[in-house]
């Protein structure tokens, strides 16, 4: 299932997930710091949603209260809530 999320307060503009069950099959982050967003995308592929949320939730970026990894955790939480 494809899921799209528009992050807030960060440089990236959109996160596009492919999710099967509770596993992230692929993630494409549009915008943001290319090396970091591509790295995050590769790292989370094949991981369980809850594991990614636990690792990334609350990570700030510089003096911002959020970051692309934090926004990813928020997107995944919203996905879980939309499935209930």
ZATI-410964 format. One record per atom (N, C-alpha, C): residue number from 1; residue in three letters; atom name; x, y, z. Coordinates in pm, 1 decimal. Layout:
<nodes>
 tikol nufi bagu       xx       yy       zz
   NUM  Ala   CA        X        Y        Z
...
</nodes>
This chain:
<nodes>
 tikol nufi bagu       xx       yy       zz
     1  Unk    N     83.6   -117.1      0.0
     1  Unk   CA      0.0      0.0      0.0
     1  Unk    C     88.7    124.2      0.0
     2  Unk    N     55.9    219.2    -85.0
     2  Unk   CA    131.2    344.8    -88.8
     2  Unk    C     66.6    444.5      6.7
     3  Unk    N    151.5    516.9     77.2
     3  Unk   CA    107.4    619.7    170.3
     3  Unk    C    194.5    742.4    149.6
     4  Unk    N    132.2    860.6    144.2
     4  Unk   CA    205.0    985.9    123.7
     4  Unk    C    183.3   1077.8    243.8
     5  Unk    N    291.5   1148.6    277.6
     5  Unk   CA    287.0   1239.8    391.1
     5  Unk    C    363.1   1367.0    356.4
     6  Unk    N    305.0   1481.7    391.4
     6  Unk   CA    370.9   1611.0    370.9
     6  Unk    C    426.8   1657.6    505.6
     7  Unk    N    559.4   1649.6    521.8
     7  Unk   CA    620.6   1688.4    649.3
     7  Unk    C    608.7   1837.6    677.5
     8  Unk    N    617.5   1873.1    805.4
     8  Unk   CA    607.5   2012.7    848.2
     8  Unk    C    733.7   2053.4    923.1
     9  Unk    N    783.0   2172.6    895.9
     9  Unk   CA    895.0   2228.0    970.8
     9  Unk    C   1032.2   2177.8    929.4
    10  Unk    N   1040.3   2111.0    813.8
    10  Unk   CA   1167.6   2057.2    764.3
    10  Unk    C   1183.1   2090.5    616.0
    11  Unk    N   1299.7   2061.7    562.1
    11  Unk   CA   1328.3   2092.7    421.6
    11  Unk    C   1260.1   1996.9    324.1
    12  Unk    N   1239.3   1872.3    365.5
    12  Unk   CA   1175.8   1777.0    273.3
    12  Unk    C   1030.1   1816.1    251.3
    13  Unk    N    978.9   1783.4    131.5
    13  Unk   CA    844.4   1825.1     91.6
    13  Unk    C    742.5   1713.0     93.5
    14  Unk    N    788.8   1589.3     79.2
    14  Unk   CA    694.5   1477.3     77.6
    14  Unk    C    768.9   1348.0    109.4
    15  Unk    N    698.3   1257.5    176.3
    15  Unk   CA    749.7   1123.7    205.0
    15  Unk    C    651.4   1023.9    145.6
    16  Unk    N    704.0    934.9     62.1
    16  Unk   CA    619.7    837.7     -6.7
    16  Unk    C    664.5    698.1     36.3
    17  Unk    N    573.3    624.7     99.9
    17  Unk   CA    602.8    492.7    154.2
    17  Unk    C    535.0    384.4     72.9
    18  Unk    N    595.6    269.7     69.9
    18  Unk   CA    530.2    146.8     25.8
    18  Unk    C    535.7     56.5    148.1
    19  Unk    N    418.4     18.0    198.9
    19  Unk   CA    411.0    -59.6    321.8
    19  Unk    C    333.7   -187.8    297.3
    20  Unk    N    387.2   -298.8    348.5
    20  Unk   CA    320.8   -428.4    343.3
    20  Unk    C    308.2   -479.0    485.4
    21  Unk    N    185.9   -490.2    533.3
    21  Unk   CA    165.7   -532.3    671.9
    21  Unk    C    224.6   -429.7    765.3
    22  Unk    N    323.6   -470.5    845.1
    22  Unk   CA    390.1   -376.3    935.9
    22  Unk    C    535.2   -350.7    894.3
    23  Unk    N    565.4   -377.9    766.1
    23  Unk   CA    701.6   -362.3    714.0
    23  Unk    C    707.0   -249.1    610.8
    24  Unk    N    809.6   -165.0    622.0
    24  Unk   CA    832.2    -60.2    522.5
    24  Unk    C    909.7   -123.8    407.2
    25  Unk    N    846.8   -133.0    291.4
    25  Unk   CA    911.5   -193.0    174.2
    25  Unk    C    999.8    -91.6    102.4
    26  Unk    N    954.8     34.0     95.6
    26  Unk   CA   1035.8    138.5     33.4
    26  Unk    C    992.9    273.6     88.9
    27  Unk    N   1084.6    369.4     79.9
    27  Unk   CA   1058.6    506.4    122.7
    27  Unk    C   1132.2    599.5     28.7
    28  Unk    N   1061.2    697.4    -23.0
    28  Unk   CA   1121.1    801.8   -106.1
    28  Unk    C   1090.2    935.7    -40.0
    29  Unk    N   1194.5   1010.5     -5.7
    29  Unk   CA   1177.2   1142.2     54.6
    29  Unk    C   1211.9   1245.7    -50.3
    30  Unk    N   1115.7   1331.3    -80.6
    30  Unk   CA   1132.9   1434.9   -182.7
    30  Unk    C   1181.7   1562.2   -114.7
    31  Unk    N   1294.6   1614.8   -160.7
    31  Unk   CA   1352.5   1734.7   -101.6
    31  Unk    C   1437.4   1698.8     19.2
    32  Unk    N   1486.2   1798.2     86.6
    32  Unk   CA   1571.6   1775.1    202.8
    32  Unk    C   1715.9   1754.0    162.5
    33  Unk    N   1798.0   1717.7    257.1
    33  Unk   CA   1940.3   1691.6    233.4
    33  Unk    C   1953.1   1554.9    167.5
    34  Unk    N   1990.2   1553.8     41.1
    34  Unk   CA   1984.6   1432.2    -40.5
    34  Unk    C   2056.1   1312.7     22.2
    35  Unk    N   2177.0   1331.5     69.7
    35  Unk   CA   2251.8   1219.8    127.8
    35  Unk    C   2182.1   1163.7    250.9
    36  Unk    N   2135.0   1253.0    336.7
    36  Unk   CA   2067.2   1207.9    458.4
    36  Unk    C   1935.3   1138.1    428.6
    37  Unk    N   1855.2   1196.4    340.7
    37  Unk   CA   1724.6   1136.8    313.8
    37  Unk    C   1737.2   1003.9    239.0
    38  Unk    N   1834.7    993.9    148.3
    38  Unk   CA   1857.0    865.5     80.4
    38  Unk    C   1908.1    761.8    179.4
    39  Unk    N   1995.1    803.4    270.7
    39  Unk   CA   2046.4    712.4    372.6
    39  Unk    C   1936.5    661.4    463.9
    40  Unk    N   1852.5    751.9    511.6
    40  Unk   CA   1740.5    712.7    596.7
    40  Unk    C   1649.9    614.7    522.2
    41  Unk    N   1621.9    645.8    396.6
    41  Unk   CA   1534.1    559.6    317.0
    41  Unk    C   1588.2    417.8    308.1
    42  Unk    N   1716.2    403.8    280.7
    42  Unk   CA   1778.0    270.9    270.4
    42  Unk    C   1779.4    199.5    405.5
    43  Unk    N   1805.2    274.1    512.4
    43  Unk   CA   1812.2    212.3    644.8
    43  Unk    C   1677.8    156.0    690.3
    44  Unk    N   1567.8    223.6    658.3
    44  Unk   CA   1438.0    178.3    709.8
    44  Unk    C   1372.8     71.7    622.3
    45  Unk    N   1419.3     52.6    500.2
    45  Unk   CA   1360.9    -50.3    413.5
    45  Unk    C   1373.6   -186.5    479.7
    46  Unk    N   1262.7   -257.5    488.4
    46  Unk   CA   1260.8   -390.0    548.3
    46  Unk    C   1239.5   -389.6    698.5
    47  Unk    N   1234.2   -270.0    759.2
    47  Unk   CA   1214.9   -261.3    904.8
    47  Unk    C   1066.7   -257.5    939.6
    48  Unk    N   1036.9   -299.6   1064.0
    48  Unk   CA    901.2   -289.4   1116.1
    48  Unk    C    872.6   -142.6   1149.8
    49  Unk    N    750.8   -101.5   1123.6
    49  Unk   CA    709.3     37.0   1147.5
    49  Unk    C    738.5     79.7   1291.1
    50  Unk    N    699.2     -0.5   1388.9
    50  Unk   CA    717.5     36.5   1530.0
    50  Unk    C    864.9     53.9   1566.3
    51  Unk    N    952.5    -27.5   1506.6
    51  Unk   CA   1095.8    -15.4   1534.0
    51  Unk    C   1151.2    117.3   1482.8
    52  Unk    N   1104.1    159.4   1365.3
    52  Unk   CA   1148.6    286.4   1307.8
    52  Unk    C   1099.7    403.0   1393.8
    53  Unk    N    974.8    396.8   1436.3
    53  Unk   CA    919.9    503.0   1521.6
    53  Unk    C   1002.9    515.9   1649.3
    54  Unk    N   1031.9    403.8   1714.2
    54  Unk   CA   1109.0    405.6   1839.3
    54  Unk    C   1246.4    469.1   1820.9
    55  Unk    N   1311.5    440.8   1708.7
    55  Unk   CA   1447.3    491.6   1686.4
    55  Unk    C   1450.8    638.9   1646.3
    56  Unk    N   1350.2    686.8   1573.2
    56  Unk   CA   1358.8    819.6   1512.8
    56  Unk    C   1275.9    928.1   1580.5
    57  Unk    N   1178.3    890.3   1661.9
    57  Unk   CA   1088.7    988.8   1723.6
    57  Unk    C   1166.3   1085.6   1813.0
    58  Unk    N   1141.3   1214.6   1792.2
    58  Unk   CA   1197.0   1318.2   1877.5
    58  Unk    C   1333.8   1371.1   1838.7
    59  Unk    N   1391.4   1323.6   1728.8
    59  Unk   CA   1522.8   1372.5   1686.0
    59  Unk    C   1507.6   1514.7   1630.4
    60  Unk    N   1583.2   1612.6   1683.3
    60  Unk   CA   1575.7   1749.0   1630.8
    60  Unk    C   1676.9   1769.3   1517.9
    61  Unk    N   1663.9   1879.5   1447.5
    61  Unk   CA   1759.5   1917.5   1342.8
    61  Unk    C   1808.8   2058.0   1376.0
    62  Unk    N   1933.6   2067.1   1420.6
    62  Unk   CA   1986.8   2197.7   1459.5
    62  Unk    C   1903.6   2256.7   1571.4
    63  Unk    N   1855.7   2378.5   1552.3
    63  Unk   CA   1773.4   2442.8   1654.7
    63  Unk    C   1623.5   2420.8   1632.5
    64  Unk    N   1587.7   2338.9   1532.7
    64  Unk   CA   1446.7   2306.9   1508.0
    64  Unk    C   1402.4   2199.0   1606.4
    65  Unk    N   1274.6   2198.1   1639.2
    65  Unk   CA   1220.7   2097.7   1730.9
    65  Unk    C   1193.5   1964.6   1661.5
    66  Unk    N   1202.7   1962.1   1529.7
    66  Unk   CA   1175.7   1840.8   1453.1
    66  Unk    C   1285.7   1822.0   1349.8
    67  Unk    N   1278.5   1711.8   1277.2
    67  Unk   CA   1376.9   1679.7   1173.8
    67  Unk    C   1309.0   1586.5   1073.8
    68  Unk    N   1376.6   1555.8    965.1
    68  Unk   CA   1320.5   1459.0    870.6
    68  Unk    C   1299.9   1322.2    937.0
    69  Unk    N   1396.0   1271.7   1017.6
    69  Unk   CA   1369.6   1145.2   1085.9
    69  Unk    C   1249.0   1153.7   1181.1
    70  Unk    N   1237.0   1264.6   1255.5
    70  Unk   CA   1122.8   1282.2   1345.6
    70  Unk    C    993.0   1288.0   1265.6
    71  Unk    N    993.6   1361.4   1154.3
    71  Unk   CA    874.6   1370.3   1070.3
    71  Unk    C    837.7   1232.9   1013.3
    72  Unk    N    937.7   1152.0    984.6
    72  Unk   CA    913.2   1015.1    937.7
    72  Unk    C    839.6    936.0   1045.9
    73  Unk    N    882.3    950.0   1170.8
    73  Unk   CA    813.7    879.1   1279.4
    73  Unk    C    669.4    928.2   1293.3
    74  Unk    N    647.3   1057.1   1277.4
    74  Unk   CA    512.0   1113.5   1284.7
    74  Unk    C    426.6   1059.9   1169.5
    75  Unk    N    484.9   1053.8   1050.5
    75  Unk   CA    412.9   1000.2    934.8
    75  Unk    C    371.8    855.4    958.4
    76  Unk    N    461.7    776.7   1014.9
    76  Unk   CA    431.9    635.8   1040.3
    76  Unk    C    324.6    620.6   1148.0
    77  Unk    N    327.7    705.8   1249.0
    77  Unk   CA    221.6    703.0   1350.9
    77  Unk    C     86.1    736.9   1289.3
    78  Unk    N     85.0    836.2   1200.5
    78  Unk   CA    -39.4    872.8   1133.7
    78  Unk    C    -89.5    759.2   1044.7
    79  Unk    N      3.6    690.8    978.4
    79  Unk   CA    -33.7    576.4    896.2
    79  Unk    C    -99.6    469.0    982.4
    80  Unk    N    -37.2    436.1   1094.3
    80  Unk   CA    -93.4    334.6   1184.2
    80  Unk    C   -234.1    373.6   1229.9
    81  Unk    N   -251.0    500.0   1268.8
    81  Unk   CA   -381.9    547.4   1315.8
    81  Unk    C   -486.0    545.9   1204.1
    82  Unk    N   -443.1    569.3   1080.6
    82  Unk   CA   -538.7    567.9    967.8
    82  Unk    C   -583.6    425.9    934.8
    83  Unk    N   -505.1    326.8    974.1
    83  Unk   CA   -537.8    187.0    946.1
    83  Unk    C   -633.8    127.5   1049.1
    84  Unk    N   -653.7    198.2   1161.2
    84  Unk   CA   -740.1    144.4   1268.0
    84  Unk    C   -885.8    169.1   1240.7
</nodes>
